[in-house]
């Protein structure tokens, strides 16, 4: 090609010299003709000068026909050479040297330097959401001559890389509080998945508002192909989101009754019994309740309407003081242990068959909290609870005699305490194995239970 240019240049140079020599002769003749034209014009007028000039031009053309033809033949090759040179220069100036970039065997563009490809990789990293693009190490650069129009910029190379690789995919990412939760091909699929999460926490009824407490964003961009899902995993999506439900609820709830104590001077001190049984009331409540992921986090009461008033429970408290003379003292060995009781209060006696055992005491029925007193002077040798006896105490008297008081609601003495005949030691209850309020009273001799009725002045017959 360079040789062609050299030959064309030499040819044009020679032709230009020949034309230059002919030009000098033509110029001298042209000057002579102009002078003749001016001379004729001064002597014979302008028209005569024109006719004179046209006449001599015709004669010149006829007499120099062959010379003119040879001149034209010289101009044609010269014009063709000039045209070829112009076209060649124009053609080769549209080409440039560039690098062909091959990535994994695929052409991703032509660049003027390796820096353009690096800029394209940086652009790809900027456009990728949640990942950084790392170019493979086996990138090939091949120097080649191409049309200047075919050279790519960094943005074009970036797009070509996406088309040439299967590890990057255009998609839409779902972000909750700036954290990537799921990636799908389109936003519609993600929105349907969000609707499914909301449906899990929606309750029946009106006047409810469901929303996400998170800052939800859909970001379209480039994502690693392995992160793109056909549809998000429902459990993982629900775990990553916070659903807030606000609903207006109407419900009924009980109104707890109050308990009022009143003193009763007709009952012995230590008595406590229900006179009027309490009943809960009913009220209707309207509240604005907030749930977060199904758990209640706030409840604002808007109104309360009482449908039924509660009934106050009245409990009588005995205040009557008792003395030793208050207990039934029939002059026998022992005092009746239950204040105000007599033989008519006995429900079971010593020796009754209880199926798996024989009854060893005397059961004395009496209301709850009725005072229990010591049947004789003595020392408390045992206080206990939790067995079939329930709450109980045992008093050792003089000699070989001891007494036991069980099923008590509470015991007021402690082990080692010395008590007097008729002294308050406990109150009636139903603790342990008991079916009614009563005192199980046992009389023991040398630690063995005996029939206690004779000691109380009750006939055994």
C-alpha positions in Angstrom: 0.0 0.0 0.0 2.9 2.4 0.8 4.5 1.5 -2.5 1.2 2.4 -4.2 1.2 5.8 -2.5 4.8 6.4 -3.6 4.1 5.6 -7.2 1.0 7.7 -7.2 3.0 10.6 -5.7 5.8 10.3 -8.4 3.2 10.2 -11.2 1.4 13.3 -9.9 4.7 15.1 -9.5 5.8 14.5 -13.1 2.4 15.5 -14.4 2.4 18.6 -12.4 5.8 19.6 -13.8 4.5 19.1 -17.4 1.4 21.0 -16.7 3.5 23.7 -15.1 5.6 24.1 -18.3 2.6 24.2 -20.5 1.0 26.6 -18.1 3.9 29.1 -18.5 3.5 29.1 -22.3 -0.3 29.4 -22.0 0.1 32.3 -19.6 2.3 34.2 -22.0 -0.1 33.7 -24.8 -3.0 34.7 -22.6 -1.2 38.0 -21.7 -0.5 38.6 -25.4 -4.2 38.0 -26.3 -5.4 40.4 -23.6 -3.2 43.1 -24.9 -4.4 42.6 -28.5 -8.0 42.7 -27.1 -7.4 46.0 -25.4 -5.7 47.5 -28.5 -8.6 46.5 -30.8 -11.1 47.8 -28.3 -9.5 51.2 -28.2 -9.4 51.5 -32.0 -12.6 49.8 -33.2 -14.9 49.5 -30.1 -15.8 46.7 -27.7 -18.0 44.7 -30.2 -15.3 44.6 -32.8 -12.8 43.5 -30.1 -15.1 40.6 -29.1 -15.6 39.5 -32.8 -11.9 39.8 -33.3 -11.1 37.6 -30.2 -13.8 34.9 -31.1 -12.4 34.7 -34.7 -8.8 34.2 -33.5 -10.0 31.6 -30.8 -11.7 29.5 -33.5 -8.6 29.6 -35.7 -6.5 28.6 -32.6 -8.7 25.6 -31.8 -8.7 24.4 -35.4 -4.9 24.8 -35.8 -4.0 23.3 -32.4 -6.7 20.5 -32.2 -4.1 17.7 -31.8 -2.3 19.6 -29.1 -5.5 20.1 -27.1 -6.3 16.4 -27.3 -2.9 15.4 -26.1 -3.3 17.9 -23.1 -6.7 16.3 -22.2 -5.2 12.9 -22.3 -2.5 14.0 -19.9 -5.1 15.5 -17.5 -7.4 12.3 -17.3 -4.8 10.0 -15.7 -3.7 12.7 -13.4 -7.3 13.3 -12.2 -7.8 9.6 -11.7 -4.6 9.3 -9.6 -5.6 12.3 -7.5 -9.1 10.7 -6.9 -7.5 7.4 -6.0 -5.1 9.1 -3.6 -8.0 11.0 -1.9 -10.1 7.9 -1.6 -7.3 5.8 -0.1 -6.3 8.5 2.4 -10.0 8.8 3.5 -10.4 5.1 3.8 -7.3 4.4 5.9 -7.9 7.3 8.2 -11.2 5.6 9.4 -9.2 2.7 10.8 -7.4 2.5 14.1 -5.5 0.1 16.3 -7.5 -1.4 19.2 -7.6 -4.4 21.6 -10.1 -7.1 21.1 -11.2 -8.3 24.5 -12.2 -11.9 24.9 -13.8 -13.1 28.2 -14.2 -16.9 28.6 -13.9 -17.2 24.8 -16.5 -14.6 24.1 -15.8 -11.2 22.5 -17.1 -8.4 24.8 -15.8 -5.5 22.7 -12.9 -3.5 21.3 -11.1 -1.0 23.5 -8.3 1.5 23.1 -6.6 0.3 26.3 -6.9 -2.2 29.1 -8.1 0.6 31.4 -11.4 0.8 29.4 -12.1 -2.8 30.3 -11.3 -2.2 34.0 -13.6 0.8 34.0 -16.3 -1.4 32.5 -15.8 -3.9 35.4 -16.1 -1.1 37.9 -19.3 0.0 36.3 -20.6 -3.5 36.5 -19.8 -3.6 40.2 -21.6 -0.3 40.8 -24.7 -1.7 39.0 -24.7 -5.0 40.8 -26.8 -5.0 44.0 -25.5 -6.9 46.9 -22.3 -8.2 45.2 -19.0 -7.1 43.6 -18.1 -8.2 40.1 -14.6 -9.8 39.9 -13.3 -10.2 36.3 -11.9 -13.7 35.5 -8.2 -14.0 35.3 -8.2 -15.5 31.8 -9.1 -12.2 30.0 -7.5 -12.1 26.6 -6.3 -8.9 24.8 -5.6 -9.1 21.1 -4.2 -6.1 19.2 -6.1 -5.6 15.9 -6.8 -2.9 13.2 -10.5 -2.1 13.1 -12.8 0.7 12.0 -12.8 3.6 14.5 -16.6 3.3 14.7 -16.3 -0.2 16.1 -14.3 0.9 19.2 -16.4 0.4 22.4 -16.6 2.6 25.5 -16.8 1.3 29.1 -20.6 1.4 29.2 -20.9 -0.7 26.0 -18.3 -3.2 27.3 -20.2 -3.4 30.6 -23.4 -4.3 28.7 -21.6 -6.9 26.6 -20.1 -8.6 29.7 -23.7 -9.1 31.1 -24.8 -10.6 27.8 -21.8 -12.9 27.6 -21.9 -14.3 31.2 -24.5 -16.6 32.9 -23.4 -15.6 36.4 -25.1 -12.2 36.3 -28.7 -11.6 35.7 -30.9 -8.5 35.5 -33.5 -8.8 38.3 -35.4 -7.0 41.0 -34.3 -7.1 44.7 -36.6 -6.8 47.7 -34.9 -4.8 50.5 -36.2 -4.5 54.1 -34.5 -1.8 56.1 -31.7 -1.7 53.5 -31.1 -5.5 53.8 -31.5 -7.7 50.8 -34.3 -10.3 51.5 -35.2 -11.8 48.1 -34.5 -11.5 44.4 -36.8 -12.3 41.6 -37.0 -11.6 37.8 -39.8 -9.1 38.3 -41.4 -6.9 40.9 -44.9 -8.5 40.5 -43.7 -11.8 41.9 -42.2 -10.1 44.9 -45.3 -8.1 45.6 -47.4 -11.3 45.5 -45.1 -12.8 48.0 -45.5 -9.8 50.3 -49.3 -10.1 50.0 -49.0 -13.7 51.1 -47.1 -12.7 54.2 -49.7 -10.0 55.1 -52.5 -12.7 54.7 -50.9 -14.8 57.4 -51.5 -12.1 60.0 -54.8 -10.7 58.8 -57.8 -11.4 61.1 -61.5 -11.5 60.4 -63.4 -8.4 61.0 -63.5 -4.8 59.8 -61.6 -1.7 60.7 -58.2 -3.3 60.4 -55.0 -1.9 58.9 -52.1 -4.1 57.9 -48.7 -2.7 57.0 -45.0 -3.5 57.2 -43.0 -1.9 60.0 -39.9 -2.3 57.7 -38.8 0.2 55.1 -39.7 -1.9 51.9 -37.9 -1.1 48.6 -37.8 -2.7 45.2 -34.4 -2.1 43.5 -33.9 -3.1 39.9 -30.3 -4.0 38.9 -27.8 -6.7 38.3 -27.7 -9.7 40.7 -25.7 -12.9 40.9 -27.7 -15.5 39.1 -27.7 -17.9 42.0 -29.6 -15.4 44.1 -32.5 -15.0 41.6 -35.5 -17.1 42.6 -38.6 -18.1 40.8 -40.5 -17.1 43.9 -39.3 -16.2 47.4 -39.3 -18.8 50.2 -42.4 -17.9 52.3 -40.9 -18.8 55.7 -37.6 -17.0 55.1 -39.5 -13.9 53.9 -41.9 -13.9 56.9 -38.9 -14.2 59.3 -37.2 -11.2 57.7 -40.3 -8.9 57.8 -42.2 -7.3 60.5 -46.0 -7.1 59.9 -48.0 -4.7 62.0 -51.8 -5.2 62.3 -54.0 -2.6 63.9 -57.6 -3.8 64.4 -60.6 -2.4 66.4 -62.0 -5.2 68.6 -65.2 -5.5 70.6 -65.3 -8.1 73.4 -66.8 -8.9 76.8 -64.8 -9.4 79.9 -65.7 -10.1 83.6 -65.6 -7.4 86.2 -64.0 -8.9 89.3 -66.2 -8.6 92.4 -64.9 -7.0 95.6 -64.7 -8.7 98.9 -66.0 -7.0 102.0 -65.4 -8.2 105.5 -67.8 -7.5 108.3 -67.4 -8.3 112.0 -69.9 -10.7 113.6 -70.1 -10.6 117.4 -72.2 -13.8 117.5 -69.3 -16.0 116.2 -66.2 -16.8 118.1 -62.9 -15.1 117.3 -61.1 -17.0 114.6 -64.3 -17.7 112.6 -64.3 -16.5 109.0 -67.1 -17.5 106.7 -68.8 -16.2 103.5 -72.2 -14.6 104.2 -72.9 -13.4 100.6 -71.2 -15.1 97.7 -69.6 -12.7 95.2 -70.4 -12.7 91.5 -68.3 -11.2 88.7 -70.0 -8.6 86.5 -69.7 -8.3 82.7 -68.6 -5.3 80.7 -68.3 -4.7 76.9 -65.0 -3.2 75.8 -64.0 -1.5 72.5 -60.3 -1.3 72.0 -57.8 -0.5 69.3 -55.3 -3.4 69.4 -51.9 -3.6 67.7 -50.2 -6.9 66.8 -46.7 -7.3 65.5 -46.1 -10.6 63.8 -49.2 -12.0 65.5 -48.1 -10.9 69.0 -50.0 -8.1 70.8 -47.9 -5.1 71.5 -50.4 -2.4 72.4 -54.1 -2.1 73.4 -55.8 1.2 73.7 -59.2 1.1 75.4 -61.7 3.4 73.6 -64.9 2.7 75.6 -66.3 0.4 78.3 -70.0 -0.4 78.8 -71.1 -2.2 81.9 -73.6 -4.9 81.0 -73.9 -6.5 84.5 -72.8 -5.1 87.9 -70.7 -7.3 90.1 -72.0 -8.6 93.4 -69.8 -7.9 96.4 -68.8 -10.9 98.4 -69.4 -10.4 102.2 -67.3 -12.4 104.6 -68.1 -12.6 108.3 -65.3 -12.3 110.9 -66.0 -13.7 114.4 -65.2 -11.3 117.2 -66.8 -13.2 120.2 -64.2 -13.8 122.9 -64.1 -17.3 124.3 -62.9 -18.5 127.7 -62.4 -21.9 129.1 -65.9 -21.8 130.3 -67.0 -21.4 126.6 -66.0 -25.0 125.9 -68.3 -27.8 126.9 -67.0 -29.1 130.2 -69.0 -32.0 131.4 -66.7 -32.7 134.3 -65.1 -35.6 132.6 -61.4 -36.1 132.0 -61.1 -33.9 128.8 -62.6 -30.7 127.6 -64.5 -30.7 124.2 -61.9 -29.5 121.7 -64.3 -27.7 119.3 -65.9 -24.6 120.8 -69.7 -24.8 120.9 -69.8 -28.4 119.9 -71.4 -31.4 121.6 -72.3 -35.0 121.0 -74.7 -33.9 118.2 -71.8 -32.7 116.1 -70.1 -36.1 116.0 -70.2 -37.5 112.4 -67.8 -40.5 112.9 -66.5 -42.4 115.9 -63.6 -44.6 116.8 -63.7 -48.0 115.2 -65.7 -47.1 112.1 -64.7 -49.2 109.0 -63.1 -47.0 106.4 -62.4 -49.8 104.0 -58.6 -49.9 104.0 -58.3 -48.9 107.7 -60.2 -48.5 110.9 -61.1 -44.9 112.0 -59.0 -44.0 115.1 -60.7 -40.8 116.2 -63.9 -38.8 116.7 -64.9 -36.5 113.9 -66.6 -33.3 115.2 -68.4 -31.3 112.5 -68.3 -27.5 112.8 -68.1 -24.5 110.4 -64.8 -23.5 109.0 -62.6 -21.3 111.3 -64.4 -22.5 114.5 -61.9 -22.3 117.3 -60.2 -25.5 118.5 -58.9 -25.5 122.1 -56.6 -27.7 124.2 -58.6 -30.5 126.0 -56.1 -30.4 128.9 -53.0 -28.8 130.1 -49.9 -30.1 128.3 -46.9 -29.5 125.9 -47.2 -29.4 122.2 -44.9 -32.2 121.0 -45.6 -32.2 117.3 -47.0 -29.8 114.6 -47.3 -30.9 111.0 -49.1 -30.8 107.7 -49.3 -32.4 104.2 -50.3 -35.9 105.2 -53.8 -37.4 105.4 -54.2 -35.5 108.7 -53.7 -32.2 106.9 -52.7 -29.5 109.4 -52.4 -31.0 112.8 -50.9 -30.8 116.3 -50.3 -33.3 119.2 -50.3 -32.3 122.9 -48.7 -34.5 125.5 -50.6 -34.3 128.8 -49.5 -35.6 132.2 -49.0 -39.3 132.5 -49.5 -41.5 129.4 -52.3 -39.4 127.8 -51.9 -37.4 124.6 -54.4 -35.8 122.2 -54.3 -35.1 118.4 -56.2 -32.4 116.5 -56.2 -32.6 112.7 -57.7 -31.3 109.4 -57.2 -27.8 110.9 -57.4 -24.8 108.6 -54.5 -23.4 110.5 -52.5 -24.2 113.7 -51.7 -21.4 116.2 -49.1 -23.2 118.4 -45.5 -24.5 117.9 -43.6 -27.5 119.1 -42.4 -27.2 122.7 -45.1 -24.6 123.6 -46.9 -25.2 126.9 -50.7 -24.8 126.7 -53.5 -24.6 129.2 -56.9 -26.4 129.2 -59.3 -24.4 127.0 -56.5 -22.4 125.3 -56.9 -21.6 121.6 -54.6 -23.8 119.5 -56.2 -24.1 116.0 -59.4 -23.6 114.0 -61.6 -26.0 112.0 -60.8 -26.7 108.4 -60.8 -29.4 105.8 -57.1 -29.9 105.0 -55.7 -33.4 104.3 -58.1 -36.3 103.6 -61.4 -34.6 104.5 -64.8 -34.3 102.9 -66.2 -31.6 105.2 -65.2 -29.0 107.7 -64.5 -30.9 111.0 -61.9 -31.7 113.6 -60.5 -35.2 113.8 -59.9 -35.7 117.5 -57.8 -38.6 118.8 -57.1 -39.7 122.3 -53.9 -41.7 122.7 -52.6 -43.8 125.6 -48.9 -44.7 125.5 -49.1 -43.5 121.9 -51.9 -45.9 120.9 -55.3 -44.5 119.8 -58.3 -45.3 122.0 -62.0 -44.4 121.8 -62.1 -40.8 122.9 -65.9 -40.6 123.6 -65.7 -41.7 127.3 -63.1 -39.0 127.9 -65.7 -36.4 126.6 -68.6 -37.8 128.6 -70.3 -39.4 125.6 -71.9 -42.7 126.0 -70.4 -45.5 123.8 -73.7 -47.5 123.7 
